[in-house]
């Protein structure tokens, strides 16, 4: 059963029935001849690609044509039009006049990418953009279709310019264009392209965090067992992020950190330190930038929740600068405001950032925190806890 709606989740995705129903409704409209553009947005790891790929699979089962390239980029340098070439051009020899002309022009640049930046090539670049727009319309003429564009935040600028140009004409009839992107960071070219499609009527679909029940259900499905209380608490600490739950389950399985209990229940062994998980999660959130990570690491010393003024004082930053960085972190889904304070969305991430601090830095930050909180009138027990950790020769957090 789906943990959010109580209905059967036919896709196998947990906790996404509401989002899938909206996407299926738009897909039905496309079959009827309408055009649709959906921008699936959310934090890293929240399941944007899973939703997009599921709607593409549904479309394929219903006989619609699906054009998809998988991930937006390779690990190497991003070349102009990479995403659109992989998505829209035929895998075999060019089949139409538009494809042949487009392939010829792009082939010219692929032989010498230095030509791309030449002012003399402006007309040809514009021609390529127009041909991609024509190609998408040509694809639509062949019947209802879905075009899947994943990870717009990684897409080359040339592809983004084509998408911006397409927006001027609005949604393409009988075509559902589904694009996924992170909420932050967004470079200017992506902001411009998203704004153009928003003005053209694109439907935003923000993917929310899984509910605590759905998060536990996902973890137990991956484990193949029911989870005990400690492990359930750790699954909940992922803040409803499916990728973090996958990382946690993988880490406990690979570290042999599970013990069997009664009635098929598995539990997390005591005093287990999942160093690989901490490193993995730190890498997962690195896209927010070094400035944000440094401030969040200081916040991790203060605990799961903290006051902005206290964080600014411990970090020795002006409050306006602290708030600027925290707004970025909030947009990335890492912190949220609650009742006049800020909290970490994912305690797993907080633990990972704390573990990444050296012992010397950790102890110094606890010492500074004790002074700041004392001056702010925090309870004596809280101040004493920071003092104790500042003097702890081992720097153990728990």
LUMTORZA-712638 format. One record per residue (C-alpha): residue number from 0; residue in one letter; x, y, z. Coordinates in Angstrom, 3 decimals, decimal comma. Layout:
<r k="NUM" r="A" px="X" py="Y" pz="Z"/>
...
***
This chain:
<r k="0" r="X" px="0,000" py="0,000" pz="0,000"/>
<r k="1" r="X" px="1,126" py="3,566" pz="-0,650"/>
<r k="2" r="X" px="2,124" py="5,285" pz="2,567"/>
<r k="3" r="X" px="0,782" py="8,674" pz="1,540"/>
<r k="4" r="X" px="-2,514" py="7,993" pz="-0,182"/>
<r k="5" r="X" px="-3,507" py="4,559" pz="1,037"/>
<r k="6" r="X" px="-3,863" py="3,419" pz="-2,571"/>
<r k="7" r="X" px="-1,925" py="0,762" pz="-4,409"/>
<r k="8" r="X" px="1,293" py="2,127" pz="-5,891"/>
<r k="9" r="X" px="1,321" py="0,380" pz="-9,263"/>
<r k="10" r="X" px="4,763" py="1,678" pz="-10,230"/>
<r k="11" r="X" px="6,695" py="0,158" pz="-7,375"/>
<r k="12" r="X" px="7,680" py="3,666" pz="-6,306"/>
<r k="13" r="X" px="6,860" py="4,267" pz="-2,672"/>
<r k="14" r="X" px="4,982" py="7,383" pz="-1,603"/>
<r k="15" r="X" px="4,636" py="8,915" pz="-5,085"/>
<r k="16" r="X" px="1,039" py="8,148" pz="-6,069"/>
<r k="17" r="X" px="-0,041" py="11,811" pz="-6,048"/>
<r k="18" r="X" px="2,771" py="12,863" pz="-8,370"/>
<r k="19" r="X" px="2,232" py="9,885" pz="-10,679"/>
<r k="20" r="X" px="-1,474" py="10,626" pz="-10,956"/>
<r k="21" r="X" px="-0,713" py="14,171" pz="-12,096"/>
<r k="22" r="X" px="1,820" py="12,950" pz="-14,653"/>
<r k="23" r="X" px="-0,565" py="10,279" pz="-15,962"/>
<r k="24" r="X" px="-3,319" py="12,878" pz="-16,369"/>
<r k="25" r="X" px="-1,000" py="15,005" pz="-18,487"/>
<r k="26" r="X" px="0,029" py="11,954" pz="-20,461"/>
<r k="27" r="X" px="-3,623" py="11,223" pz="-21,247"/>
<r k="28" r="X" px="-4,056" py="14,783" pz="-22,503"/>
<r k="29" r="X" px="-1,064" py="14,342" pz="-24,816"/>
<r k="30" r="X" px="-2,630" py="11,203" pz="-26,284"/>
<r k="31" r="X" px="-5,627" py="13,413" pz="-27,053"/>
<r k="32" r="X" px="-3,424" py="15,834" pz="-29,009"/>
<r k="33" r="X" px="-2,496" py="18,388" pz="-26,353"/>
<r k="34" r="X" px="1,034" py="19,543" pz="-25,665"/>
<r k="35" r="X" px="2,510" py="19,498" pz="-22,182"/>
<r k="36" r="X" px="5,713" py="20,552" pz="-20,453"/>
<r k="37" r="X" px="6,467" py="19,401" pz="-16,912"/>
<r k="38" r="X" px="9,433" py="20,624" pz="-14,872"/>
<r k="39" r="X" px="10,147" py="18,096" pz="-12,125"/>
<r k="40" r="X" px="12,126" py="19,893" pz="-9,431"/>
<r k="41" r="X" px="13,597" py="18,933" pz="-6,086"/>
<r k="42" r="X" px="16,663" py="18,388" pz="-3,968"/>
<r k="43" r="X" px="19,403" py="15,992" pz="-4,995"/>
<r k="44" r="X" px="18,375" py="12,371" pz="-4,416"/>
<r k="45" r="X" px="14,680" py="13,064" pz="-3,884"/>
<r k="46" r="X" px="13,586" py="10,873" pz="-6,810"/>
<r k="47" r="X" px="13,104" py="13,238" pz="-9,759"/>
<r k="48" r="X" px="14,601" py="10,822" pz="-12,278"/>
<r k="49" r="X" px="12,638" py="7,899" pz="-10,845"/>
<r k="50" r="X" px="9,377" py="9,761" pz="-11,497"/>
<r k="51" r="X" px="10,429" py="10,860" pz="-14,978"/>
<r k="52" r="X" px="11,546" py="7,381" pz="-15,949"/>
<r k="53" r="X" px="8,320" py="5,883" pz="-14,594"/>
<r k="54" r="X" px="6,133" py="8,163" pz="-16,704"/>
<r k="55" r="X" px="8,321" py="7,311" pz="-19,720"/>
<r k="56" r="X" px="7,799" py="3,599" pz="-18,983"/>
<r k="57" r="X" px="4,038" py="4,111" pz="-18,698"/>
<r k="58" r="X" px="4,060" py="5,950" pz="-22,032"/>
<r k="59" r="X" px="5,990" py="3,141" pz="-23,715"/>
<r k="60" r="X" px="3,551" py="0,523" pz="-22,402"/>
<r k="61" r="X" px="0,714" py="2,522" pz="-23,912"/>
<r k="62" r="X" px="2,375" py="2,607" pz="-27,306"/>
<r k="63" r="X" px="3,682" py="6,172" pz="-27,243"/>
<r k="64" r="X" px="7,113" py="6,882" pz="-28,627"/>
<r k="65" r="X" px="9,686" py="7,831" pz="-26,009"/>
<r k="66" r="X" px="12,816" py="9,870" pz="-26,680"/>
<r k="67" r="X" px="15,264" py="9,785" pz="-23,787"/>
<r k="68" r="X" px="19,005" py="10,026" pz="-23,318"/>
<r k="69" r="X" px="19,359" py="8,843" pz="-19,740"/>
<r k="70" r="X" px="21,778" py="11,022" pz="-17,777"/>
<r k="71" r="X" px="22,379" py="14,502" pz="-19,086"/>
<r k="72" r="X" px="26,145" py="14,365" pz="-19,377"/>
<r k="73" r="X" px="29,063" py="12,011" pz="-19,555"/>
<r k="74" r="X" px="31,877" py="12,278" pz="-17,064"/>
<r k="75" r="X" px="34,043" py="14,036" pz="-19,622"/>
<r k="76" r="X" px="33,779" py="17,642" pz="-20,878"/>
<r k="77" r="X" px="30,287" py="18,664" pz="-21,903"/>
<r k="78" r="X" px="30,064" py="19,346" pz="-25,627"/>
<r k="79" r="X" px="27,486" py="21,654" pz="-27,217"/>
<r k="80" r="X" px="24,075" py="20,067" pz="-27,813"/>
<r k="81" r="X" px="25,106" py="16,828" pz="-26,051"/>
<r k="82" r="X" px="21,705" py="16,266" pz="-24,432"/>
<r k="83" r="X" px="19,615" py="17,058" pz="-27,493"/>
<r k="84" r="X" px="21,823" py="15,031" pz="-29,829"/>
<r k="85" r="X" px="21,509" py="11,979" pz="-27,606"/>
<r k="86" r="X" px="17,770" py="12,506" pz="-27,134"/>
<r k="87" r="X" px="16,409" py="13,511" pz="-30,516"/>
<r k="88" r="X" px="18,766" py="12,381" pz="-33,265"/>
<r k="89" r="X" px="18,325" py="8,870" pz="-34,658"/>
<r k="90" r="X" px="20,739" py="6,230" pz="-33,426"/>
<r k="91" r="X" px="21,331" py="5,092" pz="-36,989"/>
<r k="92" r="X" px="21,918" py="7,132" pz="-40,163"/>
<r k="93" r="X" px="19,887" py="10,386" pz="-40,397"/>
<r k="94" r="X" px="16,436" py="9,522" pz="-41,712"/>
<r k="95" r="X" px="15,003" py="12,926" pz="-42,709"/>
<r k="96" r="X" px="16,201" py="16,136" pz="-44,342"/>
<r k="97" r="X" px="16,129" py="17,956" pz="-41,010"/>
<r k="98" r="X" px="18,212" py="15,224" pz="-39,356"/>
<r k="99" r="X" px="20,714" py="15,157" pz="-42,215"/>
<r k="100" r="X" px="21,203" py="18,909" pz="-42,181"/>
<r k="101" r="X" px="21,473" py="19,005" pz="-38,412"/>
<r k="102" r="X" px="23,900" py="16,089" pz="-38,251"/>
<r k="103" r="X" px="26,098" py="17,717" pz="-40,876"/>
<r k="104" r="X" px="26,323" py="21,028" pz="-39,045"/>
<r k="105" r="X" px="27,005" py="19,413" pz="-35,675"/>
<r k="106" r="X" px="29,580" py="17,116" pz="-37,263"/>
<r k="107" r="X" px="31,474" py="20,165" pz="-38,436"/>
<r k="108" r="X" px="31,801" py="21,410" pz="-34,879"/>
<r k="109" r="X" px="32,607" py="17,988" pz="-33,459"/>
<r k="110" r="X" px="35,718" py="17,913" pz="-35,654"/>
<r k="111" r="X" px="36,935" py="21,165" pz="-34,117"/>
<r k="112" r="X" px="35,077" py="22,409" pz="-31,062"/>
<r k="113" r="X" px="37,189" py="25,584" pz="-31,074"/>
<r k="114" r="X" px="35,009" py="26,762" pz="-33,958"/>
<r k="115" r="X" px="32,071" py="26,870" pz="-31,568"/>
<r k="116" r="X" px="33,281" py="30,030" pz="-29,813"/>
<r k="117" r="X" px="34,103" py="31,874" pz="-33,022"/>
<r k="118" r="X" px="31,945" py="34,981" pz="-33,688"/>
<r k="119" r="X" px="31,918" py="33,946" pz="-37,340"/>
<r k="120" r="X" px="29,746" py="30,940" pz="-36,509"/>
<r k="121" r="X" px="26,829" py="32,853" pz="-35,001"/>
<r k="122" r="X" px="24,533" py="32,258" pz="-37,976"/>
<r k="123" r="X" px="25,236" py="28,511" pz="-38,013"/>
<r k="124" r="X" px="24,668" py="28,224" pz="-34,271"/>
<r k="125" r="X" px="21,311" py="29,913" pz="-34,718"/>
<r k="126" r="X" px="20,556" py="27,565" pz="-37,604"/>
<r k="127" r="X" px="21,316" py="24,554" pz="-35,404"/>
<r k="128" r="X" px="18,977" py="25,853" pz="-32,723"/>
<r k="129" r="X" px="16,199" py="26,304" pz="-35,280"/>
<r k="130" r="X" px="16,774" py="22,828" pz="-36,716"/>
<r k="131" r="X" px="16,480" py="21,213" pz="-33,288"/>
<r k="132" r="X" px="13,140" py="22,991" pz="-32,847"/>
<r k="133" r="X" px="12,060" py="21,695" pz="-36,254"/>
<r k="134" r="X" px="13,217" py="18,197" pz="-35,326"/>
<r k="135" r="X" px="11,113" py="18,150" pz="-32,165"/>
<r k="136" r="X" px="8,066" py="19,213" pz="-34,167"/>
<r k="137" r="X" px="8,907" py="16,566" pz="-36,776"/>
<r k="138" r="X" px="9,034" py="13,935" pz="-34,032"/>
<r k="139" r="X" px="5,628" py="15,076" pz="-32,771"/>
<r k="140" r="X" px="4,148" py="14,654" pz="-36,251"/>
<r k="141" r="X" px="4,788" py="10,923" pz="-35,973"/>
<r k="142" r="X" px="2,251" py="10,529" pz="-33,183"/>
<r k="143" r="X" px="2,014" py="11,136" pz="-29,414"/>
<r k="144" r="X" px="5,416" py="11,077" pz="-27,757"/>
<r k="145" r="X" px="7,324" py="11,781" pz="-24,571"/>
<r k="146" r="X" px="10,653" py="13,606" pz="-24,597"/>
<r k="147" r="X" px="12,620" py="13,074" pz="-21,407"/>
<r k="148" r="X" px="15,357" py="15,589" pz="-20,532"/>
<r k="149" r="X" px="17,094" py="14,663" pz="-17,292"/>
<r k="150" r="X" px="19,297" py="16,840" pz="-15,092"/>
<r k="151" r="X" px="18,899" py="20,258" pz="-16,694"/>
<r k="152" r="X" px="21,300" py="21,598" pz="-14,055"/>
<r k="153" r="X" px="24,049" py="19,609" pz="-15,833"/>
<r k="154" r="X" px="23,012" py="20,391" pz="-19,395"/>
<r k="155" r="X" px="25,268" py="22,303" pz="-21,785"/>
<r k="156" r="X" px="24,369" py="25,931" pz="-22,482"/>
<r k="157" r="X" px="23,734" py="25,270" pz="-26,179"/>
<r k="158" r="X" px="20,979" py="22,765" pz="-25,374"/>
<r k="159" r="X" px="19,467" py="25,226" pz="-22,899"/>
<r k="160" r="X" px="19,338" py="27,897" pz="-25,603"/>
<r k="161" r="X" px="17,399" py="25,510" pz="-27,845"/>
<r k="162" r="X" px="14,927" py="24,839" pz="-25,035"/>
<r k="163" r="X" px="14,543" py="28,564" pz="-24,460"/>
<r k="164" r="X" px="13,843" py="29,060" pz="-28,185"/>
<r k="165" r="X" px="11,255" py="26,254" pz="-28,107"/>
<r k="166" r="X" px="9,460" py="27,941" pz="-25,222"/>
<r k="167" r="X" px="8,599" py="30,890" pz="-27,456"/>
<r k="168" r="X" px="6,285" py="28,590" pz="-29,418"/>
<r k="169" r="X" px="4,731" py="26,977" pz="-26,354"/>
<r k="170" r="X" px="4,100" py="23,287" pz="-25,821"/>
<r k="171" r="X" px="4,385" py="21,099" pz="-28,925"/>
<r k="172" r="X" px="1,070" py="19,338" pz="-29,746"/>
<r k="173" r="X" px="0,946" py="15,599" pz="-28,978"/>
<r k="174" r="X" px="4,237" py="15,899" pz="-27,102"/>
<r k="175" r="X" px="4,952" py="15,690" pz="-23,403"/>
<r k="176" r="X" px="8,309" py="17,227" pz="-22,597"/>
<r k="177" r="X" px="9,453" py="16,137" pz="-19,126"/>
<r k="178" r="X" px="12,526" py="17,820" pz="-17,663"/>
<r k="179" r="X" px="14,166" py="17,268" pz="-14,281"/>
<r k="180" r="X" px="16,347" py="19,707" pz="-12,379"/>
<r k="181" r="X" px="17,667" py="20,407" pz="-8,917"/>
<r k="182" r="X" px="16,394" py="23,462" pz="-7,096"/>
<r k="183" r="X" px="19,950" py="24,769" pz="-6,556"/>
<r k="184" r="X" px="22,451" py="25,715" pz="-7,742"/>
<r k="185" r="X" px="21,126" py="27,249" pz="-10,952"/>
<r k="186" r="X" px="23,397" py="29,080" pz="-13,331"/>
<r k="187" r="X" px="21,945" py="32,033" pz="-15,285"/>
<r k="188" r="X" px="21,401" py="30,043" pz="-18,508"/>
<r k="189" r="X" px="19,225" py="27,517" pz="-16,690"/>
<r k="190" r="X" px="17,305" py="30,242" pz="-14,854"/>
<r k="191" r="X" px="16,533" py="31,891" pz="-18,203"/>
<r k="192" r="X" px="15,385" py="28,646" pz="-19,831"/>
<r k="193" r="X" px="13,172" py="27,666" pz="-16,872"/>
<r k="194" r="X" px="11,676" py="31,168" pz="-16,760"/>
<r k="195" r="X" px="10,874" py="30,992" pz="-20,484"/>
<r k="196" r="X" px="9,020" py="27,700" pz="-20,095"/>
<r k="197" r="X" px="7,242" py="28,905" pz="-16,961"/>
<r k="198" r="X" px="5,895" py="31,881" pz="-18,891"/>
<r k="199" r="X" px="4,837" py="29,453" pz="-21,620"/>
<r k="200" r="X" px="2,694" py="27,542" pz="-19,135"/>
<r k="201" r="X" px="4,990" py="24,720" pz="-18,040"/>
<r k="202" r="X" px="3,707" py="22,844" pz="-15,014"/>
<r k="203" r="X" px="6,092" py="22,745" pz="-12,054"/>
<r k="204" r="X" px="6,099" py="19,491" pz="-10,111"/>
<r k="205" r="X" px="8,119" py="19,759" pz="-6,918"/>
<r k="206" r="X" px="8,958" py="16,346" pz="-5,496"/>
<r k="207" r="X" px="8,424" py="16,366" pz="-1,712"/>
<r k="208" r="X" px="10,236" py="14,364" pz="0,911"/>
<r k="209" r="X" px="8,822" py="10,941" pz="1,680"/>
<r k="210" r="X" px="6,708" py="10,756" pz="4,797"/>
<r k="211" r="X" px="8,371" py="8,984" pz="7,765"/>
<r k="212" r="X" px="6,149" py="5,956" pz="7,143"/>
<r k="213" r="X" px="7,094" py="5,816" pz="3,460"/>
<r k="214" r="X" px="10,789" py="6,249" pz="4,305"/>
<r k="215" r="X" px="10,671" py="3,248" pz="6,635"/>
<r k="216" r="X" px="8,697" py="1,245" pz="4,066"/>
<r k="217" r="X" px="11,355" py="1,958" pz="1,428"/>
<r k="218" r="X" px="14,149" py="0,981" pz="3,803"/>
<r k="219" r="X" px="12,421" py="-2,260" pz="4,751"/>
<r k="220" r="X" px="11,783" py="-3,104" pz="1,109"/>
<r k="221" r="X" px="15,493" py="-2,649" pz="0,366"/>
<r k="222" r="X" px="16,479" py="-4,666" pz="3,452"/>
<r k="223" r="X" px="14,006" py="-7,435" pz="2,744"/>
<r k="224" r="X" px="13,135" py="-7,431" pz="6,463"/>
<r k="225" r="X" px="11,262" py="-5,383" pz="8,993"/>
<r k="226" r="X" px="13,508" py="-2,912" pz="10,808"/>
<r k="227" r="X" px="13,949" py="-2,667" pz="14,561"/>
<r k="228" r="X" px="13,454" py="0,608" pz="16,497"/>
<r k="229" r="X" px="17,045" py="1,872" pz="16,217"/>
<r k="230" r="X" px="17,241" py="1,163" pz="12,499"/>
<r k="231" r="X" px="13,807" py="2,699" pz="11,937"/>
<r k="232" r="X" px="15,041" py="5,855" pz="13,648"/>
<r k="233" r="X" px="18,056" py="5,982" pz="11,332"/>
<r k="234" r="X" px="15,813" py="5,536" pz="8,292"/>
<r k="235" r="X" px="13,686" py="8,420" pz="9,515"/>
<r k="236" r="X" px="16,863" py="10,497" pz="9,948"/>
<r k="237" r="X" px="17,263" py="10,489" pz="6,157"/>
<r k="238" r="X" px="14,647" py="13,242" pz="6,043"/>
<r k="239" r="X" px="12,538" py="11,439" pz="3,461"/>
<r k="240" r="X" px="15,275" py="11,462" pz="0,812"/>
<r k="241" r="X" px="15,170" py="8,127" pz="-1,077"/>
<r k="242" r="X" px="18,819" py="8,273" pz="-2,172"/>
<r k="243" r="X" px="19,992" py="8,792" pz="1,402"/>
<r k="244" r="X" px="17,882" py="5,807" pz="2,469"/>
<r k="245" r="X" px="19,498" py="3,689" pz="-0,251"/>
<r k="246" r="X" px="22,930" py="4,888" pz="0,912"/>
<r k="247" r="X" px="22,129" py="4,003" pz="4,528"/>
<r k="248" r="X" px="20,855" py="0,512" pz="3,713"/>
<r k="249" r="X" px="23,833" py="-0,160" pz="1,445"/>
<r k="250" r="X" px="26,252" py="0,996" pz="4,146"/>
<r k="251" r="X" px="24,772" py="-1,139" pz="6,928"/>
<r k="252" r="X" px="24,666" py="-4,191" pz="4,665"/>
<r k="253" r="X" px="28,227" py="-3,789" pz="3,420"/>
<r k="254" r="X" px="29,515" py="-3,119" pz="6,956"/>
<r k="255" r="X" px="27,803" py="-6,178" pz="8,441"/>
<r k="256" r="X" px="26,168" py="-3,771" pz="10,878"/>
<r k="257" r="X" px="22,888" py="-5,671" pz="11,133"/>
<r k="258" r="X" px="21,880" py="-8,167" pz="13,778"/>
<r k="259" r="X" px="18,904" py="-10,523" pz="13,560"/>
<r k="260" r="X" px="16,070" py="-10,173" pz="16,015"/>
<r k="261" r="X" px="12,846" py="-12,036" pz="16,632"/>
<r k="262" r="X" px="10,172" py="-12,558" pz="13,964"/>
<r k="263" r="X" px="12,446" py="-11,637" pz="11,057"/>
<r k="264" r="X" px="13,276" py="-8,153" pz="12,366"/>
<r k="265" r="X" px="16,771" py="-6,785" pz="11,743"/>
<r k="266" r="X" px="18,420" py="-4,178" pz="13,925"/>
<r k="267" r="X" px="21,440" py="-1,901" pz="13,761"/>
<r k="268" r="X" px="24,282" py="-3,182" pz="15,928"/>
<r k="269" r="X" px="25,337" py="-0,956" pz="18,805"/>
<r k="270" r="X" px="28,213" py="1,549" pz="18,547"/>
<r k="271" r="X" px="28,492" py="1,191" pz="14,776"/>
<r k="272" r="X" px="30,311" py="3,985" pz="12,942"/>
<r k="273" r="X" px="29,443" py="4,016" pz="9,237"/>
<r k="274" r="X" px="32,399" py="5,977" pz="7,898"/>
<r k="275" r="X" px="31,679" py="5,070" pz="4,280"/>
<r k="276" r="X" px="28,146" py="6,386" pz="4,693"/>
<r k="277" r="X" px="29,420" py="9,677" pz="6,109"/>
<r k="278" r="X" px="31,768" py="10,113" pz="3,163"/>
<r k="279" r="X" px="29,044" py="9,203" pz="0,690"/>
<r k="280" r="X" px="26,534" py="11,646" pz="2,136"/>
<r k="281" r="X" px="29,097" py="14,455" pz="2,301"/>
<r k="282" r="X" px="29,758" py="13,881" pz="-1,398"/>
<r k="283" r="X" px="26,019" py="13,845" pz="-2,130"/>
<r k="284" r="X" px="25,565" py="17,389" pz="-0,799"/>
<r k="285" r="X" px="28,817" py="18,835" pz="-2,151"/>
<r k="286" r="X" px="26,924" py="20,500" pz="-5,017"/>
<r k="287" r="X" px="25,796" py="23,279" pz="-2,656"/>
<r k="288" r="X" px="29,363" py="24,606" pz="-2,607"/>
<r k="289" r="X" px="32,204" py="24,906" pz="-0,117"/>
<r k="290" r="X" px="30,844" py="28,027" pz="1,582"/>
<r k="291" r="X" px="27,532" py="26,346" pz="2,385"/>
<r k="292" r="X" px="29,191" py="23,103" pz="3,504"/>
<r k="293" r="X" px="31,545" py="24,997" pz="5,831"/>
<r k="294" r="X" px="28,643" py="26,820" pz="7,492"/>
<r k="295" r="X" px="26,540" py="23,667" pz="7,768"/>
<r k="296" r="X" px="29,480" py="21,890" pz="9,398"/>
<r k="297" r="X" px="29,539" py="24,590" pz="12,079"/>
<r k="298" r="X" px="25,772" py="24,245" pz="12,456"/>
<r k="299" r="X" px="26,228" py="20,495" pz="12,946"/>
<r k="300" r="X" px="28,176" py="21,263" pz="16,117"/>
<r k="301" r="X" px="25,172" py="23,136" pz="17,503"/>
<r k="302" r="X" px="22,891" py="20,140" pz="16,953"/>
<r k="303" r="X" px="19,821" py="19,166" pz="14,948"/>
<r k="304" r="X" px="18,309" py="22,625" pz="15,435"/>
<r k="305" r="X" px="19,897" py="25,995" pz="16,047"/>
<r k="306" r="X" px="19,292" py="29,733" pz="16,066"/>
<r k="307" r="X" px="20,640" py="31,765" pz="13,184"/>
<r k="308" r="X" px="22,193" py="34,350" pz="15,509"/>
<r k="309" r="X" px="24,015" py="31,633" pz="17,475"/>
<r k="310" r="X" px="25,345" py="30,082" pz="14,277"/>
<r k="311" r="X" px="26,581" py="33,454" pz="13,009"/>
<r k="312" r="X" px="28,405" py="34,063" pz="16,286"/>
<r k="313" r="X" px="30,045" py="30,622" pz="16,395"/>
<r k="314" r="X" px="30,975" py="30,828" pz="12,703"/>
<r k="315" r="X" px="32,186" py="34,410" pz="13,219"/>
<r k="316" r="X" px="30,173" py="35,636" pz="10,237"/>
<r k="317" r="X" px="27,903" py="38,684" pz="9,883"/>
<r k="318" r="X" px="24,275" py="37,646" pz="10,321"/>
<r k="319" r="X" px="23,305" py="38,922" pz="6,874"/>
<r k="320" r="X" px="25,988" py="36,709" pz="5,302"/>
<r k="321" r="X" px="24,909" py="33,759" pz="7,408"/>
<r k="322" r="X" px="21,310" py="34,213" pz="6,308"/>
<r k="323" r="X" px="22,313" py="34,475" pz="2,643"/>
<r k="324" r="X" px="24,094" py="31,115" pz="2,809"/>
<r k="325" r="X" px="21,308" py="29,513" pz="4,848"/>
<r k="326" r="X" px="18,710" py="30,551" pz="2,256"/>
<r k="327" r="X" px="20,796" py="28,727" pz="-0,331"/>
<r k="328" r="X" px="20,915" py="25,663" pz="1,941"/>
<r k="329" r="X" px="17,161" py="25,883" pz="2,482"/>
<r k="330" r="X" px="16,524" py="25,973" pz="-1,268"/>
<r k="331" r="X" px="18,751" py="22,885" pz="-1,570"/>
<r k="332" r="X" px="16,534" py="21,075" pz="0,936"/>
<r k="333" r="X" px="19,201" py="20,745" pz="3,636"/>
<r k="334" r="X" px="17,744" py="23,011" pz="6,344"/>
<r k="335" r="X" px="14,281" py="24,337" pz="7,105"/>
<r k="336" r="X" px="12,790" py="26,996" pz="9,354"/>
<r k="337" r="X" px="10,648" py="25,841" pz="12,253"/>
<r k="338" r="X" px="9,246" py="28,038" pz="14,999"/>
<r k="339" r="X" px="11,922" py="30,731" pz="14,877"/>
<r k="340" r="X" px="14,820" py="28,289" pz="14,582"/>
<r k="341" r="X" px="16,468" py="26,318" pz="11,812"/>
<r k="342" r="X" px="16,715" py="22,548" pz="11,674"/>
<r k="343" r="X" px="18,610" py="20,042" pz="9,572"/>
<r k="344" r="X" px="16,261" py="18,266" pz="7,174"/>
<r k="345" r="X" px="18,388" py="15,123" pz="7,336"/>
<r k="346" r="X" px="20,090" py="14,152" pz="10,581"/>
<r k="347" r="X" px="22,153" py="11,674" pz="8,552"/>
<r k="348" r="X" px="23,691" py="14,603" pz="6,688"/>
<r k="349" r="X" px="24,285" py="16,510" pz="9,919"/>
<r k="350" r="X" px="26,107" py="13,508" pz="11,378"/>
<r k="351" r="X" px="28,189" py="13,154" pz="8,211"/>
<r k="352" r="X" px="29,250" py="16,810" pz="8,238"/>
<r k="353" r="X" px="30,119" py="16,628" pz="11,925"/>
<r k="354" r="X" px="32,181" py="13,487" pz="11,364"/>
<r k="355" r="X" px="34,082" py="15,312" pz="8,617"/>
<r k="356" r="X" px="35,466" py="17,885" pz="11,039"/>
<r k="357" r="X" px="38,930" py="17,263" pz="12,420"/>
<r k="358" r="X" px="39,155" py="16,680" pz="16,170"/>
<r k="359" r="X" px="40,912" py="20,009" pz="16,715"/>
<r k="360" r="X" px="38,291" py="21,959" pz="14,776"/>
<r k="361" r="X" px="35,457" py="20,092" pz="16,452"/>
<r k="362" r="X" px="36,736" py="20,848" pz="19,944"/>
<r k="363" r="X" px="37,359" py="24,512" pz="19,091"/>
<r k="364" r="X" px="33,837" py="24,914" pz="17,722"/>
<r k="365" r="X" px="32,321" py="23,323" pz="20,831"/>
<r k="366" r="X" px="34,350" py="25,732" pz="22,968"/>
<r k="367" r="X" px="33,100" py="28,711" pz="20,955"/>
<r k="368" r="X" px="29,550" py="27,352" pz="21,076"/>
<r k="369" r="X" px="29,673" py="27,107" pz="24,868"/>
<r k="370" r="X" px="30,662" py="30,787" pz="25,125"/>
<r k="371" r="X" px="28,059" py="31,970" pz="22,619"/>
<r k="372" r="X" px="25,257" py="29,975" pz="24,204"/>
<r k="373" r="X" px="26,242" py="31,078" pz="27,712"/>
<r k="374" r="X" px="26,057" py="34,722" pz="26,637"/>
<r k="375" r="X" px="22,704" py="34,040" pz="24,964"/>
<r k="376" r="X" px="21,262" py="32,610" pz="28,176"/>
<r k="377" r="X" px="21,041" py="28,964" pz="27,128"/>
<r k="378" r="X" px="20,365" py="26,384" pz="29,869"/>
<r k="379" r="X" px="23,432" py="25,473" pz="31,913"/>
<r k="380" r="X" px="23,162" py="21,818" pz="30,887"/>
<r k="381" r="X" px="23,451" py="22,758" pz="27,205"/>
<r k="382" r="X" px="26,478" py="24,963" pz="27,819"/>
<r k="383" r="X" px="28,096" py="22,255" pz="29,927"/>
<r k="384" r="X" px="27,550" py="19,665" pz="27,192"/>
<r k="385" r="X" px="29,522" py="21,789" pz="24,737"/>
<r k="386" r="X" px="32,266" py="22,343" pz="27,312"/>
<r k="387" r="X" px="32,498" py="18,600" pz="27,908"/>
<r k="388" r="X" px="32,862" py="17,941" pz="24,200"/>
<r k="389" r="X" px="35,461" py="20,674" pz="23,891"/>
<r k="390" r="X" px="37,548" py="18,859" pz="26,492"/>
<r k="391" r="X" px="36,877" py="15,333" pz="25,189"/>
<r k="392" r="X" px="40,251" py="13,940" pz="24,012"/>
<r k="393" r="X" px="38,499" py="11,511" pz="21,663"/>
<r k="394" r="X" px="35,946" py="13,932" pz="20,255"/>
<r k="395" r="X" px="33,122" py="11,366" pz="20,331"/>
<r k="396" r="X" px="29,801" py="12,897" pz="19,351"/>
<r k="397" r="X" px="27,450" py="10,407" pz="20,928"/>
***
